[in-house]
Amino acid sequence: MRVVPFDLDGFARASSTMTYMGGLLPKLDTVVRDAPHGSVLIDSEAQLASYRTRFRKVEAVSLEPDRSRNFMHKLAKEL
């Protein structure tokens, strides 16, 4: 799990849960997206390209796993 700071711009469509599952064969990659009517599986190449780009942007600005864990522990202590 990685934390994305709230003060970042550019994530207007990142408000729902997205799980990107990928492996050695990109054609078999799948995105699971939670929606109000249930989960949606996305596996078309055109849509996957969009989600790959979005996932890479989020990954690039998110805190590293150790920093994410420390951030969450700090927040929990403040509560």
C-alpha positions as CSV (number, residue, x, y, z in Angstrom):
1,M,0.0,0.0,0.0
2,R,1.2,3.5,-0.9
3,V,0.0,6.9,0.2
4,V,-0.8,9.6,-2.3
5,P,-0.7,13.0,-0.5
6,F,-4.0,15.0,-0.7
7,D,-2.3,18.2,-1.7
8,L,-1.3,16.9,-5.2
9,D,-3.1,18.1,-8.3
10,G,-4.0,16.1,-11.4
11,F,-5.9,13.2,-10.0
12,A,-9.5,14.2,-10.7
13,R,-10.5,10.8,-11.9
14,A,-8.7,8.8,-9.2
15,S,-11.6,8.9,-6.7
16,S,-12.5,5.2,-6.9
17,T,-10.6,2.1,-6.1
18,M,-8.5,0.6,-8.9
19,T,-6.5,-2.6,-8.8
20,Y,-4.1,-3.1,-11.7
21,M,-3.0,-6.7,-12.2
22,G,-0.2,-7.3,-14.6
23,G,2.5,-9.8,-15.5
24,L,4.9,-10.9,-18.1
25,L,2.3,-10.9,-20.8
26,P,0.7,-7.4,-21.0
27,K,-2.2,-8.8,-23.1
28,L,-3.4,-10.7,-20.0
29,D,-3.3,-7.6,-17.7
30,T,-6.6,-6.7,-16.1
31,V,-8.0,-3.8,-14.1
32,V,-10.6,-4.2,-11.4
33,R,-12.5,-1.0,-10.8
34,D,-15.1,-0.6,-8.1
35,A,-18.2,1.3,-9.2
36,P,-21.5,2.1,-7.5
37,H,-23.2,-0.8,-9.3
38,G,-20.4,-3.3,-8.4
39,S,-16.9,-4.3,-9.6
40,V,-15.9,-3.9,-13.3
41,L,-13.2,-6.0,-15.0
42,I,-11.4,-4.1,-17.7
43,D,-9.2,-6.0,-20.2
44,S,-9.4,-4.3,-23.6
45,E,-6.0,-3.0,-24.8
46,A,-7.3,0.6,-25.4
47,Q,-8.6,0.9,-21.9
48,L,-5.6,-0.8,-20.3
49,A,-3.3,1.7,-21.9
50,S,-5.2,4.5,-20.2
51,Y,-5.1,2.7,-16.9
52,R,-1.4,1.9,-17.2
53,T,-0.7,5.6,-17.7
54,R,-2.9,6.6,-14.7
55,F,-1.3,3.9,-12.5
56,R,2.2,5.0,-13.4
57,K,1.3,8.7,-12.6
58,V,0.0,7.7,-9.2
59,E,2.9,5.4,-8.5
60,A,5.4,8.2,-9.4
61,V,4.0,10.7,-6.9
62,S,3.0,8.2,-4.1
63,L,5.2,7.8,-1.0
64,E,7.5,4.8,-0.9
65,P,6.1,1.8,1.1
66,D,8.3,2.6,4.2
67,R,7.3,6.3,4.1
68,S,3.6,5.4,3.6
69,R,3.7,3.1,6.6
70,N,5.3,5.8,8.7
71,F,2.8,8.4,7.5
72,M,-0.1,6.1,8.4
73,H,1.3,5.4,11.9
74,K,1.8,9.1,12.5
75,L,-1.8,9.8,11.5
76,A,-3.1,7.0,13.7
77,K,-1.2,8.4,16.7
78,E,-2.7,11.9,16.1
79,L,-6.2,10.5,16.2
